[in-house]
Amino acid sequence: MTMQEALKTLARDGVLRAAINTGNRALVQQNGDSLTGVSPALAKRLADEIGARLEPVIYSGAGKVFEDAGRDKWDVGFLAVDPMRAEKIAFTRPYIVIEATFAVRSDAPFKNVEDVDAAGVTVLTSTGSAYDMHLTKTLEHAVLERSGTPPESFEEFRAGRCDAVAGVRASLEGAFAGASGFRILSGVLTSVRQAMVLPDSTDGRIAALDDFVARAIADGFVDAAQSG
C-alpha cells in the first residue's frame, strides 16, 4: 500500500473526522462556526488530498481529545507530544512548537516563571494539558490544582482561584491581555511540540500521516497557515 493509499483509508464513507481543540488559540481560532488556524488548515488539506469531506469534531480541551481516543469519535487529531500519551495514541513529527507560561495578578510578586514554584503558592492548570503534565513532573514547592478546559481554568483564575494559571501564551493573551488586574509572565514555562495523531498507538498508517506533515512543513503550508 502506498502512502497515499494509506492516507485515504483514514476516512470512512468519504468523511474524515478531525478532532479540533479550540482551547488552544495558538493553533485554532473559532468565530461562530468558522475555524481558522494551522490545525484546521492541516485537517482541510488532508481531507482535500484524499478526496474526503472534512467533519470537525470540536473539543474545548486537549484532555478530552485524548480521553476519546479509542472510542471511535475521531479519525485524526492534533495533540502535544508526550510519552505518556504515546502509550495510547500515535504521533507524527511536530508541525509546530508553541510556548506555555503563566498569567498572574498584577500585584503578584512573581517576575519570572521560576518564581511561581514557591512554598505557599497555588497554580491552576487545565486537566490533561501538556503543561499540566509538565507541571506535575516539575513543580517542587507550589501546589498544583486542576480545572477542566483552558477557558474554564482561566475563568476560575479570574474569579480568584489560585495565585497563577498556566496556559499556552496565545490563549493567555486572548483571555488576559489588556485586562485590568492581570499580567502574563514573559518567560517560558515549557515549549510544547504539537503533532498530528491517530487514536491507536499501533496504527501503522502513522507513517503516511507523518509523511503528510513533513510535506506540509517542507512546502511552506504550515508557515503560511500560521501567518494567515
Backbone torsions as a table, in degrees:
resi	resn	phi	psi	omega
1	MET	NA	129.3	179.1
2	THR	-74.9	167.2	177.3
3	MET	-57.4	-44.2	-177.8
4	GLN	-66.1	-39.2	176.9
5	GLU	-64.2	-39.1	178.6
6	ALA	-64.9	-41.8	178.1
7	LEU	-60.7	-40.6	-177.2
8	LYS	-62.9	-28.5	-179.2
9	THR	-74.7	-8.2	177.7
10	LEU	-68.8	-29.5	179.1
11	ALA	-85.6	150.4	176.8
12	ARG	-119.9	128.0	179.5
13	ASP	51.4	37.7	176.7
14	GLY	78.5	11.5	-178.5
15	VAL	-122.5	130.4	175.6
16	LEU	-108.8	115.1	179.6
17	ARG	-91.4	114.3	-177.5
18	ALA	-112.3	121.8	177.2
19	ALA	-73.8	121.1	-178.6
20	ILE	-118.9	119.2	179.8
21	ASN	-92.8	104.0	-178.1
22	THR	-79.2	-2.7	179.2
23	GLY	-76.9	-10.0	-178.3
24	ASN	-110.3	97.2	-174.6
25	ARG	-70.1	-16.2	176.7
26	ALA	-70.9	-21.5	-175.5
27	LEU	-112.9	-29.3	-173.5
28	VAL	-139.5	132.9	171.2
29	GLN	-122.3	131.4	-176.7
30	GLN	-116.0	130.3	175.2
31	ASN	-132.3	96.3	-173.0
32	GLY	65.7	-124.1	178.1
33	ASP	-89.7	-3.1	-177.0
34	SER	-88.5	130.6	177.6
35	LEU	-116.5	126.4	174.9
36	THR	-126.8	171.7	-178.4
37	GLY	114.1	173.2	-171.6
38	VAL	-68.3	-37.5	-179.7
39	SER	-66.2	-51.7	176.0
40	PRO	-59.6	-34.9	179.5
41	ALA	-64.3	-42.9	177.6
42	LEU	-65.2	-40.7	178.7
43	ALA	-61.2	-43.2	-180.0
44	LYS	-66.5	-41.5	178.7
45	ARG	-61.4	-42.7	-180.0
46	LEU	-63.8	-46.0	179.9
47	ALA	-60.3	-44.5	179.5
48	ASP	-62.9	-40.0	-176.3
49	GLU	-65.1	-34.5	-177.3
50	ILE	-100.3	6.1	176.2
51	GLY	71.3	33.6	-179.0
52	ALA	-112.5	161.4	172.8
53	ARG	-89.1	128.5	-179.0
54	LEU	-79.4	130.0	175.0
55	GLU	-122.0	97.6	178.8
56	PRO	-65.3	135.1	172.9
57	VAL	-109.9	107.3	-168.0
58	ILE	-85.8	132.2	174.5
59	TYR	-127.7	152.2	179.8
60	SER	-99.7	-0.2	178.5
61	GLY	-161.2	151.7	-177.9
62	ALA	-65.3	-34.4	-179.5
63	GLY	-58.5	-36.7	-179.2
64	LYS	-73.2	-34.4	174.8
65	VAL	-60.1	-47.7	-178.2
66	PHE	-63.2	-40.5	180.0
67	GLU	-60.1	-33.1	-177.2
68	ASP	-85.5	-3.8	175.9
69	ALA	-61.2	131.1	-179.1
70	GLY	88.2	-3.3	179.2
71	ARG	-102.1	12.1	179.5
72	ASP	57.4	43.3	179.1
73	LYS	-101.4	-27.9	-178.5
74	TRP	-147.9	156.5	-178.5
75	ASP	-99.5	-39.2	175.1
76	VAL	-135.7	156.9	179.5
77	GLY	-150.6	-174.0	-176.9
78	PHE	-137.7	115.4	-177.7
79	LEU	-143.7	160.7	175.2
80	ALA	-73.6	138.6	179.9
81	VAL	-67.0	129.3	179.0
82	ASP	-153.2	134.1	-177.6
83	PRO	-59.6	-36.0	179.7
84	MET	-66.7	-42.4	178.1
85	ARG	-65.2	-32.4	-177.2
86	ALA	-65.9	-13.8	175.1
87	GLU	-71.1	-20.7	-175.3
88	LYS	-114.4	-35.9	-175.3
89	ILE	-123.7	164.2	-178.0
90	ALA	-106.3	135.7	-176.8
91	PHE	-111.0	143.6	165.1
92	THR	-84.3	-177.6	168.1
93	ARG	-63.1	156.6	176.3
94	PRO	-65.7	141.4	173.8
95	TYR	-102.8	-12.0	178.2
96	ILE	-160.3	150.1	173.6
97	VAL	-118.8	125.1	-178.9
98	ILE	-121.4	161.9	-176.3
99	GLU	-103.6	143.1	170.5
100	ALA	-114.4	149.9	178.9
101	THR	-153.4	-161.2	180.0
102	PHE	-120.1	147.9	161.6
103	ALA	-103.7	138.9	179.6
104	VAL	-132.9	172.1	175.8
105	ARG	-80.8	152.6	-173.1
106	SER	-56.8	-34.0	-176.4
107	ASP	-92.2	7.5	179.2
108	ALA	-69.2	150.7	-177.6
109	PRO	-79.8	-5.5	-173.0
110	PHE	-73.2	129.3	174.8
111	LYS	-107.7	-34.2	-178.7
112	ASN	-124.7	161.1	179.5
113	VAL	-61.1	-30.6	-179.7
114	GLU	-65.8	-26.9	-178.1
115	ASP	-66.7	-22.6	-175.2
116	VAL	-70.0	-30.3	-179.0
117	ASP	-81.3	77.2	-177.6
118	ALA	-136.5	154.3	179.1
119	ALA	-59.3	138.4	178.5
120	GLY	86.8	-4.5	-178.8
121	VAL	-96.2	138.9	174.5
122	THR	-113.2	135.3	-177.2
123	VAL	-118.5	133.2	179.3
124	LEU	-104.5	138.8	179.5
125	THR	-141.8	157.2	175.8
126	SER	-77.6	130.0	-176.4
127	THR	-59.0	126.7	174.2
128	GLY	81.4	1.6	178.6
129	SER	-73.4	165.0	178.9
130	ALA	-62.9	-37.8	-180.0
131	TYR	-75.8	-24.1	170.7
132	ASP	-61.7	-47.4	179.7
133	MET	-62.2	-40.6	179.6
134	HIS	-64.0	-46.8	-178.7
135	LEU	-66.2	-36.2	178.2
136	THR	-58.6	-37.0	-178.3
137	LYS	-82.0	-29.7	-166.3
138	THR	-109.5	-24.6	-178.6
139	LEU	-65.0	131.8	-178.4
140	GLU	-113.0	-29.2	-173.7
141	HIS	-122.1	-41.5	179.9
142	ALA	-71.1	157.8	178.4
143	VAL	-98.6	130.4	-177.4
144	LEU	-97.1	129.6	174.6
145	GLU	-121.2	153.1	-174.9
146	ARG	-125.0	151.5	177.9
147	SER	-157.4	111.8	167.1
148	GLY	35.7	-131.9	-176.6
149	THR	-88.6	167.3	176.4
150	PRO	-54.5	-49.3	179.6
151	PRO	-59.2	-36.4	178.7
152	GLU	-66.2	-42.1	179.5
153	SER	-66.4	-36.5	178.5
154	PHE	-64.0	-43.2	-179.0
155	GLU	-66.4	-38.1	178.4
156	GLU	-68.0	-37.4	175.9
157	PHE	-64.9	-43.1	178.7
158	ARG	-59.4	-33.9	-178.7
159	ALA	-80.7	-5.2	174.5
160	GLY	120.4	-2.7	-178.8
161	ARG	-78.9	133.1	174.2
162	CYS	65.5	171.4	-175.9
163	ASP	-96.8	-19.0	179.6
164	ALA	-153.9	153.5	175.2
165	VAL	-128.7	132.9	179.9
166	ALA	-87.7	152.7	176.7
167	GLY	-178.5	168.2	171.4
168	VAL	-65.6	137.2	-173.8
169	ARG	-54.1	-45.5	-178.1
170	ALA	-61.6	-37.3	179.4
171	SER	-70.6	-40.0	176.9
172	LEU	-63.9	-40.4	178.9
173	GLU	-64.5	-38.5	178.3
174	GLY	-64.7	-31.6	-177.2
175	ALA	-89.7	-33.1	-169.6
176	PHE	-124.4	-17.6	-178.3
177	ALA	-60.5	126.6	-179.9
178	GLY	84.2	-7.3	179.0
179	ALA	-81.3	132.0	-179.8
180	SER	-65.2	133.2	175.1
181	GLY	96.4	1.1	-178.3
182	PHE	-136.5	154.8	172.9
183	ARG	-146.5	158.5	-178.4
184	ILE	-111.4	128.5	-178.7
185	LEU	-69.6	139.1	-173.6
186	SER	-78.4	-18.9	-178.8
187	GLY	-74.4	177.0	-177.9
188	VAL	-110.7	119.3	175.4
189	LEU	-70.5	-50.9	176.4
190	THR	-160.3	151.3	173.2
191	SER	-95.2	128.9	-173.4
192	VAL	-107.8	120.6	179.0
193	ARG	-89.8	117.6	-177.6
194	GLN	-98.5	133.4	-177.8
195	ALA	-133.8	164.1	168.0
196	MET	-82.8	152.4	-174.3
197	VAL	-138.3	156.7	167.2
198	LEU	-115.1	149.4	-170.9
199	PRO	-76.3	5.2	-179.7
200	ASP	-134.5	121.0	-176.2
201	SER	-63.4	-19.0	-177.3
202	THR	-97.6	5.0	-175.9
203	ASP	-73.8	113.1	-177.2
204	GLY	-67.7	-14.4	179.6
205	ARG	-70.9	-4.3	178.1
206	ILE	-62.8	-27.6	178.3
207	ALA	-64.4	-40.8	178.5
208	ALA	-68.9	-38.8	178.6
209	LEU	-68.7	-36.2	176.3
210	ASP	-64.1	-39.9	176.7
211	ASP	-62.5	-39.6	176.9
212	PHE	-60.0	-46.2	179.5
213	VAL	-63.6	-42.7	179.8
214	ALA	-59.1	-41.1	179.2
215	ARG	-67.9	-39.2	180.0
216	ALA	-66.9	-30.8	175.0
217	ILE	-74.0	-47.7	-173.6
218	ALA	-63.9	-36.7	-176.5
219	ASP	-90.0	6.8	174.4
220	GLY	87.7	1.6	-177.7
221	PHE	-61.8	-44.5	-177.9
222	VAL	-63.5	-46.3	178.3
223	ASP	-60.1	-42.4	-179.5
224	ALA	-65.5	-38.2	-179.0
225	ALA	-68.5	-32.7	176.7
226	GLN	-69.9	-43.8	-177.1
227	SER	-76.7	-24.7	-178.4
228	GLY	-79.8	NA	NA
